[in-house]
Amino acid sequence: MTIESFIIYGTDFGIEIDESAFEIDVSNPEKPRLSIGILGNSARFDKLSEDEDSKWFFALSAPHFYLNDFPATATGKASRFKATASLDDIGEYDLAIYMMEHNDIDDVKIEVRENHSLHITGRVDLFGETCEFAIHWRKS
């Protein structure tokens, strides 16, 4: 597992490091809040979408995962947090994968570890097809 990957349907789009971020608001330690914005790597996306036989040929831009001001849980270890999100959360929170449109995500599991790494897994509905996705990133 590489530490900079944004995988959808088995394709690794990489991560646009300078345009991606995540933070945990612990101003209320009893109710930490998680905000994440991860953008797939533009250069890698361009190569994938240039191939007319690629499943991503139709796409106009790299995928973008976002989740804003979402409740998290401290796990008891310093600087370690977890969160889970489902389709039920979409009406109440701002979360999706954007790829030509805002695509619903489900069964999302998020873990922020003390080494500033982010690990996300889940499912996304891309144009009527449900597929697995995973994001792994360690902030430098």
N, C-alpha and C positions, 0 to 999 in steps of 0.2 A: 504494500500500500504506500503510494507516494503521499507526501504531506501537503501537496498542492494539487488537489484533483476535484473536479466537478463533473461527475459521471451521470449521464442520463442514458438509459437503454444501452448500456455497455460502451458508450462513447465518452471519452475523457476530453472535456472542453478546456481543461486547465482553469486557472484563476487569474484574473486581471488584478494583480496585487495592489497596484496604486489606486484602484477604484473600488476596492472591496474593504469592508470593515465589519467589526462586531464589537459590541460593548454591553456591559452589564451595569445597570443603574442600581446601586445598593444604597441610595439615599435613605430608603426605608429597609433596613436589614431583614425585617420580617417578610417583606414582599419584593424581592429583587425582580427587575424587569430586564428583558433581553431584547436587543435590537440588532439585526443582522442584514447586511446587504452584500451579496457575493455575486460578482459578475464573471462570466466565463471569459477566457482569454480571446481577445479579438483576432490575433494573428492565427491562432490554432483554429478558431471558428472559420476564418476565411478559407483556410486550406480544406477544411471538411466540406464547406458549402460549395466550393468550386467544382467538386467531382459530381458530374451529372448522375452517377449511379449511387451517390450517397443518400442515405435516408434524411439528411439535413440540407439537401440541395435547395429546397423550397424556402428555407428560413432566411430571414433578413438580418438577424443579429444574434450574437451569442446569448445564451440563457442568463437570466438574472433571478437569483433567489432572494426574496426579501421577507422579513418578519419584523414588525415594529412594535415596540413597547409591550412585549408578550411576557406573561408571568413565568418566572423560573423558580426553581427550588435549589437552595444551597444543599450540598450533599454531606456536609459535616467536615469535609476536608477544606483546607484554606483555598480560596479562589477556585472552587470546583462547583459547577452548577449543571442542572439538568432541566429539560422541558420536553413536553410532548404536545403535539398539536394534531387535530383531526379535521375532517370536513365540517364538523359541528362548530369549530372555532372561526370559520371563515366569515360568518355574519357579524362576529363581534370584534375580530382583530384583522389587521392588515397583513396578510401573508399569502404568498403564491410563488410560482415560478413564472416569470414573464419570458415568453418566446413568441413574438408576434401578437400575442394576447396574454391576458392574465390567466394562467392555468391553475386549476385547483390542485392542492396537495393534501395528502392524507397519510395517516399512520407515521407521522413525523416524530423522530426521536433526535433530540439535540443534547449534546454534551460539551461543556466547556471545561477543559482541564487546567490544572494549575500551571502548566507549561505554556499557557496562552494558545492552546490548540483547540480547534473547533471540529466537531464530528457530527454530521447530520446524515440521517438516512430516512427514506420515506418513499412514497409513491406520488406520481404526478399524472394527471390526465392531460395528455397532449393531443388535442384535436380528436378526442374520442377514443384514444388508446391509452390504457393505463400502463405505466412502466415504472421501474424502480429508479431511484436516484440516490446518490451519495455525494457528500461534500466533505473533504478533509483538508484542513488548512491550519498551519501554525504561524501565528504572527511573529515577525522577527523583532 
